[in-house]
Each structure stands twice: as structure tokens, then as C-alpha cells.
């Protein structure tokens, strides 16, 4: 047993079976993967890593396991999965997700390949089935809801941790209280009525953190520049080349891009390093964009097609325009039911706030078109044309 001091949760006890996992190369690599990708370009303190988040998730998973009265084997399985749940992330965390899907056809939850780097043996030595751990991480196990659910410990930790390191005053979540009011039944997880306020605080924090941290436009610009640099660097490369890139940590990946044979990749990587970022030419909400773009979401390849069309009209090179069309946030819900005195009811019968929060999240959505500072005007005009964006009138701005 070891004890690690964590700035968010205090002292975290690490059991013997977890110590071997903690010292494995795949988990130590997470020390060098930023939790929030390019948010450090906005918040200088946002340099926390996937490693400490994994520790925090394990800590909360341990608390949830004890609250649910899991057996020793179930407890070890859940805490091991919580510790390992992010080992599949590429450099700069979620910034790599669409790139991994494009080149390798898997996501960070597909950890089987990473498990083969010695972790599977460590798990078996502790009597843990690696296949079960993978199933928990991928949400395909009866115990997955502890890590992947509407009130999961992964989300509790990252909201608390991200708020702490960014200084954002919105991440007030009483995770311990929330866990204490969760009840595991044969029909799933039930929330005690006294825990509704704590559950609401989690959803409110997610809503408020979204535009100010997770989808801040500067962070999105840095992410878009990085993704284009990777696309240029990997152009016509073999699969092994992309696999090696996505197995790197943040610093090694940026060093590789800054020394790429592709001049566009080199230039974009240098601009990120020196914080000479592209600027907003267009930044519009759902009221100005066609329903097709909003409802279906736009993959990275299609965004590059839009960028090429805009750059052609504006008389620029394709790499001088970035188009960022994120998916509209899914509606938040509390899949758990609430134990209200002697009955179990739907959460909407107890809380009316969820519908309001979902409307707020949809209103927060933004489509961004970014370019070099000197080209903003012409790129904006071309963007209106290519993306069929409705220009706001003076009357619109009055309401």
C-alpha cells in the first residue's frame, strides 16, 4: 500500500495490485499527456495530465465500490479499470480522437492493443481478467456504469480537476456526497432523493464548463491547427507511421511535427509552440446555421473540404483556413431513477432543471471558421457563401 497526495481529493491510497499497474510504461506515459489538450493556451495552469486524472478516477471508483458493497473481486476489477481507462489516449487527449478514427479505425476506449504491452500480464498476476477490464472500460460490462454512466466517477473527477487547474469557478461538485447517495439494485443504479442536489450540481458544472473551458474558441483553434498539422504530416504515410505518432506523448509528437518534412505541418506546429494562432473569421450559433450541419455533425474530412472551398473563393491556400463544426452536445439525462420515500420515480419528477440545462447546452454550440489575422474579412465573406450561414440583421442583435 502506498499513499499519494492529490491536490483535488487529498490522500489517495494505492493498493498493492494497483502499484504494479501504476509503474507500467503505458500508465507512466500518461504523465506526459495533457488532460485538456490545448486549453493551456487559454488557461496557463491547465497543464494537468491524464495520469493524475486516472489516479483520481481510481480513488472515486474505490469509494463507489465500497458504497455498493461489491465483492473483493468486483472491487479490484472496477478500480483497475478506472486506473487504466485512459491508456488508449493519443497526444493531447481528445484532439487526437478523430485522427485515430481516420487512420487506425479505433478510439481511446479500444484499449486491447495497449493492454498487450505488458499490462495484461500484470492484471493476470493479480487475478484480474484483462478482457473483463476492457469490457468495463468500453461500457460492455454490468459494472461499467460506475465509470461510464450518467453519474460516473470519470466525469466527477475530470470536472473537479479541470476546474481546479483552470481556476474556473464552475466545477463545484460534491463527489463524495453524490457517491454516498447512490444505491445499486438488481435493476440498476438508483439515486437517493437526498442526492438530487449533488447530481444537479454535476450537470450544472458540465454545462458551465463547456463554453468556458472545453469548447473555448482559442482551445478549439489550437486543436484545429494541430489536427491539420497531423493530416499534412501523415499525408500518404503507411499505417505504421500513424500508429507510431499516436503512441507518442505530447512533447514527442510536437517535436515530430516541428521537424516534419511537410512545410505546412512544420509551420502550424511552430505557430502553436509560439502561440501565434489563427483567429476567428466566423463564430456562429445554431440560429445562423442550416439544420443539416447541426443535426448530423461534420467529420474532419468534410470540414477540410469546406475549408478548401472557402480558401478557393478567398484566394488563399487550403491550409490558411480552418473549419470547426463540432457535434451538437447530446442531451444530458440522469438515467438513474430517484428513490423518493417509498417509491422510485423518474428524475424529471424531482428536478425540472435538466430540460433547461439541455436547452442551454444547445445554445452554447458554435461553428468556427479560423484563418490568419490579415485574412479574416475575406474568409468571413467566403464562409457565409460556402457554409450557407445566415447573416445576422440589426434586428437580430436587439433580442
N, C-alpha and C positions, 0 to 999 in steps of 0.2 A: 504494500500500500504506500502510495505517495500522496502528498498534498501540494496542490498548485494554487498560488494566489492569483485570482482573476479579478480584474477591476469592475466587472459587472456583477458577478454572483458571489464574490468573496472567495472563501477557500473551497476548492474542488478536490474531493478525494478520488484518486485514480486507483482502481483495484488492480491486482496483480495481472489478471488476464489482459487488461487494457494497456498496461505498461509496455508490453511487447509490441502491441499494435502502434502505440504512440511513438515508439522509436523506429518504426519501419520507414524505409525511404519514401513510400507513397504518401504517408501522413506528414513526414517532415517536409516534403515538397510543398505542402500547403502553407508553411510558414512564409513562403515567397509568392503566394497568390493573393492579391488584394481582394478582400471581401466585396468591396463596392466598385470594382473595376476602375473607371476613370472619374469617380466622384472626388478623388483627391485634387482634381483640377479646380473644383469649386470649394471644397472644404479641406484645408491643409491637414487637418487632423485625421482624415479618413484613410489612414494607412493600415488599419487593422486587417487581419488576414483570415483566410479560411481555416487555418489551424486553430486559432483561439475560438472561432465560432463553433468548430467541431467539438472542442472541449466543453463549451457552454451547452451545446445541444445534448451531449452525453450526460452532463450534470442534470439537466431538466428531465431527460428520459429516465434517469435513475430515480428521480423524485416521482415521476408518473408511474413507473413500475411498482414502486413501493405503495403508492396510493391505491393502485389497482389490485394489490395483493398477488402479483404474478409469482409463479414458481421460480426457483433459482435458475433453472434452465431458460425460462422465458425472459427473466430479468437480464441475464447475460446476453442473450440474443438481441434484445432491444437496445441495450446500452452499446453493444459492439456495432450494431447497425447505425446508431446515432453518431458514434465516433467516426465511422467510415463513410457516411452518407455523401460527402463532398469530394471523395478522392478522384472522381471522374472529371472534375472541372479542368478546363484548359486555361491558358494565360488570361488574366484579367476577368476571370469568372464568367459571368453571363455574356460578356462581349463576344466570347468565342462560340457560344451555343449555335447560332445559325451557320457559322462556318464549319463546325464539326458535322452538322447535319448535311451540309452540302458535299463535303469532301469524304467523310467517313461514314455517314449514314447512321450515326448514333448520337445520343445526348449524354449529359453528365450523369444521368441516373443509370446508364448502362455500364455498371462497374465490373462486370465479369472479367473483362480483359485486364483491368488493373489488378484485380484480385490475384491473377496468376503470377504477379511479381513478388511472390513470397508471402503475401497476406493470407492466402488460403491455407498454407501450412501452419501459420501461427494460429489461425482460428481452429483448425482441427486439433492442434496441440492442447487447446483449452476446451475441447469437446463441443465446439460450435460448428454447425454445418454451413460452409460458405454459401451454398445455394440458398439456404434459408435467409441468410443475411442479405443477399442480393434481392430476394423476394420482398423483404421488408422495405429495403431502400426504394424499390421500384413500385411500391404500393400494391403488391400482389400477395399479401400475407394477412391473416386475421389480426395481427398486431401492428400493421402498417399505420393505422390511424394515429398512433402515438407520434409518429414522425411525419406522416403525410395525411393531414386531415384539416378540418375547418379550425380546430383549436390545437394545432400540433406544436411540439416543443421546438422544432426547427424555426418556425415563424416567431415564436415567443422570443427566442434568443436573438435572432438577427434584428428584430425591431429594437429591442433594448440596446443591443450592442451598437447598431448603426446610429441610433440617437445619441448614445454616449460619445462616440468618436467624432461625429459631425457637429455636435453641440446643438442639434435641432431639438427644440423644446416640446416635441410632439410624441415621443416614444414612451409615454408613461403607461407601462403595462405591469400589473401586479401578477407576475407569472406564478409565484408560489401560491397565492390565493386562488388563482384560476385552477391550478392543478388540484388543489385540495378539494375543490367543489366538483370535480369530475368523478362520475360513477360509471364503472364498467359493468354492463349487464349482458345477458345472453343475446340480447337483441341489438347490442352496440353500446356506444358511449352516451351517457345521459348527464346533463348539467344540472346540478342542484340550483334551485331558484336563487339562492344567496350568491351564486357566482355569476349571475347575468351581468351585473355592472362591470365585473372584471373582463368578461367576454366582450362586452361592448367597447371597453377601452382598447382592446386589441384591434378591433375593426376600425375604430376611430383613428388610432395611431397609424394603421396601414394607409388609411385614406389621406391623412395629412402629410405623411412622409412621401407619398407618391410624387407629387409635383415638386416638392422642395428638395428631395434627395434622389429618389430612384429614377425619376424622369426629368431632372433638372436639365435645361437645354444645353448647358455647357458640357455636362457629362455625356449627353447624347451626341454632341458634336465630336468630342474626343473618341467616343465609341465608334461613330461612323467613319472617322478618319482612320482609326485602327483597322476596322474591317476592310476598308478599301485597300489599305497598305498590304494586308494579308492576301486579298484577292489578286493584287498585282504581283506580289512576291511568288505566289503559288501558281501563277498562270502556266498551264500546260505541264505542271510538275507531276511526278509519279506519286502514287498513294503513300509510299514510304516517306517522302519528303514532308507531306502534310501531317502524317502521323507524328514524325519527329518534332515538328513545330508545336503541335497541340500538346505534346508531352512535356514541353519546356515550362519553366516558371516565367513570371512577368519580365524580370530583368534580362534573362537569356533570350526571350522572344523579341524584346525591343532591340537588343543588341544585334540580333539576326536581321531584323528589318532595317535597322540603320546601316547595315553593311550589305544589304541586298544588291544583287546585280541589276535589279529593276530600279531605274531612277525615280519613278513615281513612289514606289514603296519607301525608298530612302528618304525622299523629301517629306512625305507625310509623317514618317516616324520621327524625323528631326523636328518637325513643327510641333508634334505632341511633346517631345522632350523639352523643347524651349518654350512651350505654351504659346506658340503663335498659331492660334486656332482659326478655323473658318468661322464666319459669322452668320447670323440669321438673315436670310433674304425673305423668307416667308415662315410664319409660325401661326398656324390657324387651327381652329377648333372644329367640332363636328357640324356646327351651323353653316360652315362655308364649304364643306366637302361632300362629294356625292356619297350616297349610301353604300355603293359598291365598295369603295375604298375603306369605309368604316367597318362594314359588317364582315367582309371576307378577310381582311388583313392582307398585307402585301409582303411577300417574301423578299429576301435580299436581292436576288437576281432581278426581280421586277423593278425594285427601287433603282437598280443600276440602269435599267432600260429607260426609266423616266428621267434619270439624271442625264443620260446621253441625249435624249430628246430636248431637254431644256438647254443643255450646253450648246447643242447644234444651233438652236434659234438665237441664243445669246452670243454666238460667235466665239465660244470658249472650247477648251479641251474637256473631254468627259470627266477626267479626274478633278476638274476645278469646280464641280457641282456634286453635292451630296443630297440625296433624298432619303428622309427617315419617316417611314409610315408604320409606327408600332401598332400592334393589335389593340383593339379596344379592350379595356380590362373586363375580365369576366365578372359576373355579378357575385358579390360576396354573399355567403349564406352561412348559417350555422346548422350543419347537417345534424348535429346533436339535438335531441329533444330535451325539454326542461322539466324537471320534477317539481311540480307545483303542489305542495301539500301532499294529498294522497293520490294525485293523478299525474300523468305525464302528458304534456301538451307541446305543440309546436312553438318554437321560439318567437314567432311573429305574434303569438297571442300574449306574450310577455313584453316584447320590445318592438316598438314601432320605428326604431331608428335605422334599421338595416336598409329599408327601401330608400330612405333619404340619402344614406351613405352611397348606395349604388348609383343614384342619380348624380351625386357629386362626383364620383369617380369617372363617370362618362363625360361630364362637363370638363374634367381636367385633361382629357385626351387632346394631344396636339400633333399635327403633321408639320414636319420641319423641312425646309429646303435651305441648305447652307452653301456658302461659297466664300471666296476670298473677299476681304473688306471692300476692295475697289470695284467689285462687280455686282454688288448687291442689287442695284436698281434694275439692271438688265436681266439678271437672273430672276428677280421677282416677277417681272412682266412675262417672261417666258414660262415661269412656273404656273402663273394663272392660266395660261393657254393650254399647256400640256396636261396639267392635272385637273383642268375644268373647275378651278376654285372660284367660288362666288366672291366678288369684291364686296367689302362692307360699304354701305352707304352712310352718309352723315346721320340719317335717322336711326340706323342700327346702333350707333355708338351712344345714342341718348338713353338707351334702355338697358 
